[in-house]
């Protein structure tokens, strides 16, 4: 007697068979692509002595191996999905003739190269490596030396820029580009790079969901990090040291900045962190050490500033009158010339449960909070804001007397800008 499959069982069997056939086809295609891919070796003594020649010979999924040496080539175009790997850091010298490498393909990998001398241009954004409309590319463990822009990404996504050493020789802002520059990109990871000697160390404009982690950006002419119109970005465990200013965050929302160090950013208008037109963001567990102004905030709202260290800055926090609904809590303020300054008697922000080294109050009930509220805005900081030359009177006995009188009966400083629960011990 012949057995007949149930209709449902037969349908399931058809679906299983179709999936098996599709998987087999993809597997064969993948194996075929591996078999077809090849290595192309570039060497000063080999049959292929120029990188441009190797790029012409290469096909999709090939790998170009560049032996140690100096290759004086510029305006190289990568328009296939390939790997370019250097052995013992071969040098690609653009000789100040345009840019060095232009990538217009997806899934390109660059590793172990020295890329130098992309030309200064006031018309073209020449770069050591420029990615134009590229996806899923990796730039890893390369050295960039004396390039106008070192790494430039335009209209690209899902790329990784990791463990590169970027060294510029910028003398002025007008004749220098940025170390790592992103324009109109998304989902870019910038991790464990060292950037120095450029106009801005790292620059974002119209970038979404960027991640900047573990980088050191120092000794740049303008900002260690500069980003505008770049929402939902995350910055963690970076060091911004001794730049013209530390970090500028402008016209942006939903930014997270955790465990970064803002250090030694000194100058007439230097900030550890500049916030301009920022909303719905978080700044936590950072260290602000010896900056002219640790945080300068203008027209920013709903920013949570929590558990940060403000140590030996000129101004720890300078917050303008157009800032609303920002929360400062569980921060340590220690050794700053001015803990908080503002340009208005009005206050629409909250300071609560912070540690202030200058607090002279007491804690009779032993709950860990001072029994007397603390007023972080001194009379003298308000006076300096209105008339900067008065800063010369900083250590005068008369100024100390005026500060004391203002703290008891506030006449000029914001009456509502107080910490109702100042901590008696610093936050660990």
C-alpha positions as CSV (number, residue, x, y, z in Angstrom):
1,X,0.0,0.0,0.0
2,X,1.5,3.3,-1.1
3,X,2.0,5.9,1.6
4,X,1.2,9.5,0.8
5,X,2.8,12.5,2.6
6,X,0.5,14.8,4.5
7,X,0.2,18.1,2.6
8,X,1.7,20.1,5.5
9,X,4.6,17.7,5.8
10,X,5.3,17.9,2.1
11,X,5.3,21.7,2.2
12,X,7.8,21.7,5.0
13,X,10.0,19.3,3.1
14,X,9.9,21.6,0.1
15,X,10.9,24.6,2.2
16,X,13.8,22.6,3.8
17,X,15.0,21.5,0.4
18,X,14.9,25.0,-1.0
19,X,16.9,26.4,1.9
20,X,19.5,23.7,1.6
21,X,19.9,24.4,-2.1
22,X,20.3,28.2,-1.4
23,X,22.9,27.6,1.3
24,X,24.8,25.3,-0.9
25,X,24.9,27.9,-3.7
26,X,26.2,30.6,-1.3
27,X,28.8,28.2,0.1
28,X,30.0,27.4,-3.4
29,X,30.2,31.1,-4.3
30,X,32.1,31.9,-1.1
31,X,34.6,29.0,-1.7
32,X,35.0,30.0,-5.3
33,X,35.8,33.6,-4.3
34,X,38.4,32.4,-1.9
35,X,40.0,30.1,-4.6
36,X,40.0,33.0,-7.1
37,X,41.6,35.5,-4.7
38,X,45.4,35.9,-4.9
39,X,48.3,37.7,-3.3
40,X,50.1,40.4,-5.3
41,X,53.5,41.2,-3.9
42,X,55.0,44.7,-4.4
43,X,58.7,45.1,-3.7
44,X,61.5,47.5,-4.7
45,X,63.4,44.4,-6.1
46,X,60.4,42.4,-7.4
47,X,58.6,42.2,-10.7
48,X,56.0,44.6,-9.4
49,X,57.7,47.7,-8.0
50,X,54.8,50.2,-8.0
51,X,51.6,50.1,-5.9
52,X,49.7,51.7,-8.8
53,X,50.6,48.7,-11.0
54,X,49.4,46.3,-8.3
55,X,46.1,48.2,-8.0
56,X,45.6,47.8,-11.7
57,X,46.3,44.0,-11.6
58,X,44.2,43.4,-8.5
59,X,40.7,42.0,-8.6
60,X,38.0,41.8,-6.0
61,X,39.1,40.0,-2.8
62,X,42.8,40.0,-3.8
63,X,45.5,41.0,-1.3
64,X,48.3,43.4,-2.1
65,X,51.4,42.7,0.1
66,X,53.8,45.6,0.1
67,X,57.4,44.9,1.2
68,X,59.5,47.3,3.2
69,X,60.8,50.3,1.1
70,X,59.9,53.8,0.0
71,X,57.2,54.1,-2.7
72,X,57.0,57.6,-4.1
73,X,53.4,57.6,-5.5
74,X,50.4,59.8,-5.1
75,X,46.7,60.0,-6.2
76,X,46.4,56.2,-5.9
77,X,42.8,55.0,-6.5
78,X,41.4,51.9,-4.8
79,X,38.1,51.0,-6.5
80,X,37.9,47.2,-5.6
81,X,37.3,45.4,-2.4
82,X,40.8,44.3,-1.5
83,X,43.3,44.2,1.3
84,X,46.5,46.3,1.3
85,X,49.0,45.0,3.9
86,X,52.4,46.4,4.6
87,X,55.4,44.4,5.9
88,X,57.7,46.3,8.3
89,X,55.9,49.6,7.6
90,X,56.7,50.4,4.0
91,X,56.4,54.2,3.2
92,X,54.0,55.6,0.6
93,X,55.2,59.1,0.0
94,X,52.8,61.4,-1.8
95,X,55.6,64.0,-2.3
96,X,53.1,66.8,-1.7
97,X,51.4,66.1,-5.0
98,X,47.7,65.8,-4.3
99,X,46.5,63.1,-2.0
100,X,48.0,59.7,-1.4
101,X,45.2,57.1,-1.4
102,X,41.6,57.5,-2.5
103,X,39.2,54.6,-1.6
104,X,36.0,54.3,-3.5
105,X,35.1,50.7,-2.7
106,X,33.5,48.7,0.1
107,X,35.3,46.3,2.5
108,X,38.8,47.7,1.8
109,X,41.4,46.9,4.5
110,X,44.6,49.0,5.0
111,X,47.2,47.7,7.6
112,X,50.8,48.3,8.5
113,X,51.6,51.3,6.2
114,X,53.4,54.6,6.5
115,X,51.4,57.2,4.6
116,X,53.0,60.7,4.3
117,X,53.1,64.1,2.6
118,X,49.6,64.6,1.2
119,X,49.7,68.1,-0.2
120,X,48.2,71.3,1.4
121,X,45.4,72.6,-0.8
122,X,42.9,75.4,-0.3
123,X,40.5,73.9,-2.9
124,X,40.8,70.1,-2.4
125,X,40.7,68.3,1.0
126,X,43.8,66.2,0.2
127,X,44.3,63.4,2.7
128,X,46.7,60.6,3.4
129,X,43.7,58.3,3.0
130,X,40.3,59.5,1.9
131,X,37.2,57.2,1.9
132,X,34.5,58.4,-0.4
133,X,31.1,56.6,-0.2
134,X,32.7,53.5,1.2
135,X,31.2,50.9,3.6
136,X,32.7,48.3,6.0
137,X,36.3,49.5,5.5
138,X,39.2,49.1,8.1
139,X,42.2,51.3,8.6
140,X,44.4,49.6,11.3
141,X,47.9,50.1,12.6
142,X,49.0,52.6,10.1
143,X,51.3,55.7,10.6
144,X,50.3,59.0,9.0
145,X,53.0,61.7,8.8
146,X,52.8,65.3,7.7
147,X,49.6,65.1,5.7
148,X,47.2,68.0,5.1
149,X,44.3,65.8,6.3
150,X,45.5,62.4,7.6
151,X,42.3,60.3,7.4
152,X,39.2,61.7,5.7
153,X,35.8,59.9,5.5
154,X,33.0,61.3,3.4
155,X,29.5,59.7,3.0
156,X,30.8,56.4,4.5
157,X,29.4,54.0,7.1
158,X,30.3,51.0,9.3
159,X,34.0,51.6,9.0
160,X,36.7,51.1,11.7
161,X,39.7,53.4,12.3
162,X,41.8,51.7,14.9
163,X,45.3,51.8,16.4
164,X,46.7,54.4,13.9
165,X,49.4,56.9,14.8
166,X,48.7,60.3,13.2
167,X,51.4,63.0,13.3
168,X,51.0,66.4,11.7
169,X,53.3,69.3,11.5
170,X,50.7,72.1,11.5
171,X,52.0,75.6,12.0
172,X,48.7,77.6,11.5
173,X,45.0,76.7,11.3
174,X,44.7,78.2,7.8
175,X,47.3,75.9,6.3
176,X,46.5,72.6,8.1
177,X,43.7,70.0,8.0
178,X,42.4,67.7,10.7
179,X,43.9,64.4,11.9
180,X,40.7,62.2,11.6
181,X,37.9,64.0,9.7
182,X,34.4,62.7,9.2
183,X,31.7,64.3,7.1
184,X,28.2,62.9,6.6
185,X,28.9,59.4,8.0
186,X,27.3,56.9,10.3
187,X,28.3,54.0,12.6
188,X,32.0,54.8,12.5
189,X,34.3,53.4,15.2
190,X,37.5,55.4,16.1
191,X,39.5,53.4,18.6
192,X,42.9,53.5,20.2
193,X,44.5,56.1,17.8
194,X,47.1,58.7,18.7
195,X,46.6,62.1,17.0
196,X,48.9,65.1,17.3
197,X,50.0,68.2,15.4
198,X,46.8,68.9,13.3
199,X,44.2,71.7,13.3
200,X,41.6,69.5,15.0
201,X,42.7,66.1,16.2
202,X,39.3,64.5,15.5
203,X,36.5,66.3,13.6
204,X,32.8,65.2,13.2
205,X,30.2,66.9,11.1
206,X,26.8,65.4,10.3
207,X,27.8,62.1,11.9
208,X,25.4,59.6,13.6
209,X,26.1,56.9,16.0
210,X,29.9,57.5,16.0
211,X,32.0,55.8,18.7
212,X,35.3,57.3,19.8
213,X,37.1,55.2,22.4
214,X,40.6,55.0,23.9
215,X,42.2,57.7,21.7
216,X,44.8,60.3,22.7
217,X,44.5,63.6,21.0
218,X,47.0,66.2,22.1
219,X,49.0,69.2,20.9
220,X,46.6,70.2,18.2
221,X,46.2,73.8,17.2
222,X,42.4,74.2,17.8
223,X,40.5,71.3,19.3
224,X,41.4,67.8,20.4
225,X,37.9,66.8,19.3
226,X,35.4,69.0,17.4
227,X,32.0,67.9,16.4
228,X,28.8,69.6,15.1
229,X,25.4,68.3,14.1
230,X,26.4,64.8,15.2
231,X,23.6,63.1,17.2
232,X,23.7,59.9,19.2
233,X,27.5,59.7,19.4
234,X,29.4,58.0,22.3
235,X,32.8,59.1,23.6
236,X,34.6,57.0,26.2
237,X,38.1,56.7,27.8
238,X,39.8,59.3,25.6
239,X,42.5,61.8,26.6
240,X,42.4,65.4,25.3
241,X,45.5,67.1,26.4
242,X,47.3,70.4,25.8
243,X,45.2,71.4,22.7
244,X,44.2,75.0,21.8
245,X,40.9,73.8,23.4
246,X,39.9,70.4,24.6
247,X,36.6,69.4,23.0
248,X,33.9,71.4,21.3
249,X,30.4,70.0,21.1
250,X,28.0,72.1,19.0
251,X,24.4,71.8,17.7
252,X,24.0,68.2,18.8
253,X,21.7,66.0,20.9
254,X,21.9,62.7,22.7
255,X,25.7,62.7,23.3
256,X,27.3,60.5,25.9
257,X,30.8,61.3,27.2
258,X,32.2,58.9,29.8
259,X,35.5,58.4,31.5
260,X,37.5,60.9,29.4
261,X,40.4,63.1,30.5
262,X,40.5,66.8,29.7
263,X,43.9,68.1,30.7
264,X,46.1,71.2,30.4
265,X,44.0,73.0,27.8
266,X,45.2,76.5,28.6
267,X,44.7,79.8,26.8
268,X,42.7,83.0,26.7
269,X,39.6,81.1,25.4
270,X,40.5,77.5,26.1
271,X,38.0,75.0,27.4
272,X,38.2,71.4,28.5
273,X,34.7,71.0,27.1
274,X,32.6,73.5,25.3
275,X,28.9,72.9,25.1
276,X,26.9,75.0,22.6
277,X,23.3,74.2,21.8
278,X,23.4,70.7,23.3
279,X,20.4,68.8,24.5
280,X,19.6,65.5,26.2
281,X,23.1,64.4,26.8
282,X,25.2,62.8,29.6
283,X,28.7,63.7,30.9
284,X,29.9,61.3,33.6
285,X,33.0,59.9,35.3
286,X,35.3,62.4,33.4
287,X,38.4,64.2,34.8
288,X,38.9,67.9,34.1
289,X,42.4,68.8,35.2
290,X,44.1,72.2,34.8
291,X,42.0,73.7,32.1
292,X,41.3,77.5,31.7
293,X,37.6,76.5,31.8
294,X,36.7,72.9,32.5
295,X,33.1,73.2,31.1
296,X,31.7,76.2,29.3
297,X,27.9,75.8,28.6
298,X,25.9,78.0,26.3
299,X,22.2,77.5,25.3
300,X,22.3,73.9,26.4
301,X,19.5,72.0,28.1
302,X,18.8,68.7,29.8
303,X,22.4,67.7,30.2
304,X,23.3,65.4,33.2
305,X,26.7,66.1,34.6
306,X,27.5,63.5,37.2
307,X,30.5,62.1,39.1
308,X,33.1,64.1,37.4
309,X,36.4,65.4,38.8
310,X,37.0,69.2,38.5
311,X,40.6,69.7,39.7
312,X,42.7,72.9,39.7
313,X,40.9,74.6,36.8
314,X,40.5,78.3,36.3
315,X,36.8,78.0,36.1
316,X,35.3,74.6,36.8
317,X,31.9,75.4,35.3
318,X,30.9,78.5,33.5
319,X,27.2,78.3,32.6
320,X,25.4,81.0,30.7
321,X,22.0,82.4,31.4
322,X,20.4,80.7,28.4
323,X,21.1,77.2,29.8
324,X,18.0,75.4,31.2
325,X,17.3,72.2,33.2
326,X,20.8,70.9,33.5
327,X,21.7,68.8,36.5
328,X,25.1,68.7,38.3
329,X,25.3,66.0,40.9
330,X,27.9,64.0,42.8
331,X,30.8,65.9,41.2
332,X,34.0,66.8,43.1
333,X,35.2,70.4,42.9
334,X,38.7,70.7,44.2
335,X,41.3,73.5,43.9
336,X,39.6,75.5,41.2
337,X,39.9,79.3,41.2
338,X,36.2,79.6,40.6
339,X,33.9,76.6,41.1
340,X,30.9,78.1,39.2
341,X,30.4,81.3,37.3
342,X,27.5,82.7,35.4
343,X,26.5,86.0,33.6
344,X,23.0,86.3,35.2
345,X,21.3,86.6,38.5
346,X,18.7,84.1,37.2
347,X,19.3,80.3,37.4
348,X,17.4,77.5,35.8
349,X,19.8,74.7,36.6
350,X,20.2,72.3,39.5
351,X,23.3,71.7,41.6
352,X,22.8,69.1,44.2
353,X,24.9,66.6,46.3
354,X,28.3,67.7,45.0
355,X,31.5,67.9,47.0
356,X,33.0,71.4,47.3
357,X,36.5,71.7,48.7
358,X,35.8,75.3,49.5
359,X,32.7,74.5,51.6
360,X,33.1,75.6,55.2
361,X,29.9,74.2,56.6
362,X,29.2,71.5,59.1
363,X,27.3,68.2,59.5
364,X,25.8,68.0,63.0
365,X,23.4,65.2,62.2
366,X,26.1,63.1,60.6
367,X,24.2,62.2,57.4
368,X,27.1,63.1,55.2
369,X,25.5,66.3,53.9
370,X,26.3,69.8,55.0
371,X,23.6,71.4,57.2
372,X,24.1,74.8,55.5
373,X,23.6,75.1,51.7
374,X,26.6,76.1,49.6
375,X,26.7,79.0,47.1
376,X,29.3,78.1,44.5
377,X,29.1,81.4,42.6
378,X,31.3,83.9,44.4
379,X,30.8,87.7,44.3
380,X,34.2,88.0,42.7
381,X,33.5,85.5,39.9
382,X,30.4,87.5,39.0
383,X,32.5,90.7,39.1
384,X,35.1,89.2,36.8
385,X,32.4,88.0,34.4
386,X,31.2,91.6,34.1
387,X,34.7,93.2,34.1
388,X,37.5,90.8,33.3
389,X,40.4,93.1,34.2
390,X,39.4,92.9,37.8
391,X,40.9,89.4,37.9
392,X,44.1,91.0,39.0
393,X,42.5,91.6,42.4
394,X,42.0,87.8,42.9
395,X,43.9,87.3,46.1
396,X,43.1,90.6,47.8
397,X,41.8,90.7,51.3
398,X,39.0,93.1,50.4
399,X,37.7,90.7,47.7
400,X,37.6,87.9,50.3
401,X,35.6,90.0,52.6
402,X,33.1,90.9,49.7
403,X,32.8,87.1,48.9
404,X,32.0,86.4,52.5
405,X,29.4,89.1,52.7
406,X,27.8,88.0,49.4
407,X,27.5,84.4,50.6
408,X,25.6,85.5,53.7
409,X,23.3,88.1,52.0
410,X,23.4,87.6,48.2
411,X,22.8,90.9,46.3
412,X,24.4,90.2,42.9
413,X,25.0,86.5,42.6
414,X,22.1,84.1,41.6
415,X,20.1,83.5,44.8
416,X,18.8,80.2,43.6
417,X,22.1,78.8,42.3
418,X,22.9,76.8,45.5
419,X,23.7,73.2,46.4
420,X,21.1,72.3,49.1
421,X,22.9,69.1,50.1
422,X,26.7,69.6,49.7
423,X,28.7,66.5,50.4
424,X,31.1,66.5,53.3
425,X,33.4,63.9,51.7
426,X,34.5,63.7,48.1
427,X,32.8,61.2,45.8
428,X,35.0,58.1,45.2
